[in-house]
């Protein structure tokens, strides 16, 4: 009728097992942790305030020297922030 035989059933079962073993199983098992590596998440470094260089206009960390030699921060105590007044200046 349909031509089922023990050979065809075993062959089909082997194909199903191979697909499961090589494609589905690796996705469901997590990889083992690497020996000697610390897997704890690292904290991000703290944010640093940036200011424009008074000479060349390049932004860099406040109170650090630019490549041109000038100190970022425009020499202001507030780190170079001069406030934003908008397009109309007021």
The 8 nearest C-alpha neighbors of each residue, nearest first, counted from 0:
[[1, 2, 3, 4, 7, 5, 8, 6],
 [0, 2, 3, 4, 7, 8, 5, 6],
 [1, 3, 0, 4, 7, 5, 8, 6],
 [4, 2, 1, 7, 5, 8, 0, 6],
 [3, 5, 7, 6, 2, 8, 9, 1],
 [4, 6, 8, 7, 9, 3, 10, 11],
 [5, 7, 9, 4, 8, 10, 3, 11],
 [8, 6, 10, 4, 9, 5, 11, 3],
 [7, 9, 5, 11, 10, 6, 12, 4],
 [10, 8, 12, 6, 11, 7, 5, 13],
 [9, 11, 7, 13, 12, 8, 6, 14],
 [12, 10, 14, 8, 13, 9, 7, 15],
 [13, 11, 9, 15, 10, 14, 16, 8],
 [14, 12, 16, 10, 11, 15, 17, 9],
 [13, 15, 17, 11, 16, 12, 18, 10],
 [16, 14, 12, 18, 13, 17, 19, 11],
 [15, 17, 13, 19, 14, 18, 20, 12],
 [18, 16, 20, 14, 19, 15, 21, 13],
 [19, 17, 15, 21, 16, 20, 22, 14],
 [18, 20, 23, 16, 17, 22, 21, 24],
 [19, 21, 17, 24, 18, 22, 16, 23],
 [22, 20, 18, 19, 17, 23, 24, 25],
 [23, 21, 18, 19, 20, 24, 25, 26],
 [24, 22, 19, 26, 25, 20, 21, 27],
 [23, 25, 20, 27, 26, 22, 19, 21],
 [26, 24, 27, 28, 23, 22, 21, 20],
 [27, 25, 24, 23, 28, 22, 29, 21],
 [26, 28, 24, 25, 29, 23, 30, 22],
 [29, 27, 25, 26, 30, 24, 31, 23],
 [30, 28, 31, 27, 26, 25, 32, 24],
 [29, 31, 32, 28, 33, 25, 26, 27],
 [32, 30, 33, 29, 34, 28, 38, 36],
 [33, 31, 34, 30, 38, 36, 35, 29],
 [32, 34, 36, 35, 31, 38, 37, 30],
 [35, 33, 36, 32, 37, 31, 38, 30],
 [34, 36, 33, 37, 32, 38, 31, 39],
 [37, 35, 34, 33, 38, 32, 39, 31],
 [36, 38, 39, 35, 33, 40, 34, 32],
 [37, 39, 36, 40, 32, 33, 41, 35],
 [40, 38, 37, 41, 36, 42, 32, 33],
 [41, 39, 38, 42, 37, 43, 36, 44],
 [40, 42, 39, 43, 38, 44, 37, 45],
 [43, 41, 44, 40, 45, 39, 46, 38],
 [42, 44, 45, 41, 46, 40, 47, 39],
 [43, 45, 42, 46, 47, 41, 40, 48],
 [46, 44, 43, 47, 42, 48, 41, 60],
 [47, 45, 44, 48, 43, 49, 60, 61],
 [48, 46, 60, 49, 45, 61, 44, 59],
 [47, 49, 60, 61, 46, 50, 78, 59],
 [50, 48, 60, 59, 61, 58, 47, 51],
 [49, 51, 72, 58, 61, 79, 71, 59],
 [52, 50, 58, 56, 57, 71, 53, 72],
 [51, 53, 56, 71, 57, 54, 55, 58],
 [54, 52, 73, 56, 55, 51, 71, 69],
 [55, 53, 52, 56, 69, 67, 57, 51],
 [54, 56, 57, 52, 53, 67, 51, 69],
 [57, 55, 52, 51, 53, 54, 58, 50],
 [58, 56, 52, 51, 55, 59, 65, 50],
 [59, 57, 51, 50, 49, 52, 56, 60],
 [58, 60, 49, 50, 71, 61, 51, 57],
 [61, 59, 49, 63, 48, 50, 47, 62],
 [60, 62, 72, 71, 49, 63, 50, 78],
 [63, 61, 71, 70, 72, 60, 64, 78],
 [64, 62, 61, 70, 60, 71, 65, 59],
 [63, 65, 70, 69, 68, 71, 62, 66],
 [64, 66, 68, 67, 69, 70, 71, 63],
 [67, 65, 68, 64, 69, 57, 55, 70],
 [66, 68, 65, 69, 55, 54, 64, 52],
 [69, 67, 65, 66, 64, 70, 54, 71],
 [70, 68, 65, 64, 67, 71, 54, 52],
 [69, 71, 64, 63, 62, 65, 72, 52],
 [72, 70, 52, 61, 62, 50, 73, 63],
 [71, 73, 79, 78, 50, 61, 74, 75],
 [72, 74, 79, 53, 75, 71, 52, 70],
 [73, 75, 72, 76, 79, 70, 78, 71],
 [76, 74, 79, 77, 73, 78, 72, 80],
 [75, 77, 78, 74, 79, 72, 73, 80],
 [78, 76, 75, 79, 80, 72, 81, 74],
 [79, 77, 72, 76, 75, 80, 61, 50],
 [78, 80, 72, 73, 75, 50, 77, 81],
 [81, 79, 78, 82, 77, 50, 72, 75],
 [82, 80, 79, 83, 77, 75, 78, 84],
 [81, 83, 80, 84, 79, 85, 77, 88],
 [82, 84, 85, 81, 88, 80, 89, 86],
 [83, 85, 88, 89, 82, 86, 87, 81],
 [84, 86, 88, 87, 83, 89, 82, 81],
 [87, 85, 88, 84, 89, 83, 82, 81],
 [86, 88, 89, 85, 84, 83, 82, 81],
 [89, 87, 84, 86, 85, 83, 82, 81],
 [88, 84, 87, 85, 86, 83, 82, 81]]
